Amino acid sequence: MGTKRYYATGKRKSAIARVWLKEGSGSISVNRKPMDEYFSVEMARKLVHQPMQLTEMNNKFDVMVTVAGGGVTGQAGAVKHGITKALLEYNPDLRPVLKKAGFITRDSRIKERKKYGQRGARARFQFSKR
C-alpha cells in the first residue's frame, strides 16, 4: 500500500484548484509542470508557498495541483487555499495558526454581473441631453 494522500479543493475568483499532498521532498507541480515554470510571476510563487512556510512543512510534502479558470493571481490564490485545506486534512491541529493568518477563509469576491441597459456591471452608456 502506498503513502497516504490528502486532497482538497481551493477556490479564488473564477479559478478552481484541486490539490493533492503526498509525503515527499517538497516539490510542487501545477498542471504537470514545475511550479516555477507554470507561475512565471514571483508574487504568485510566494502566494503558493505561504501555507507551507507558515506551518513549517516546506520539505515534507510533494504537492500536485490541477488548476483551471481565472488568471495568474486567481489561480495562485486557489492553489494557496487548496494547500491550506489539504494541510488541515492532514493535521487539524494546524487550524488556529492558519486561521489567524486568514488562509482558511475563501476570498468570496467575484466579478459582478453585467446589468441590462448598461455598458457593464456599474458603468452606464453615455448620456446625451440633446
Buried (B, 14 or more C-beta within 10 A) or exposed (E): EEEEBBEBEBBBBBBBBBBBBBEEEEEBBBBEEEBEEBBEEEEBBEBBBBBBEBBEBEEBBBBBBBBEBBEBBBBBBBBBBBBBBBBBBBEEEBEEBBEEBEBBEEBEEEEEEEEEEEEEEEEEEEEEEE
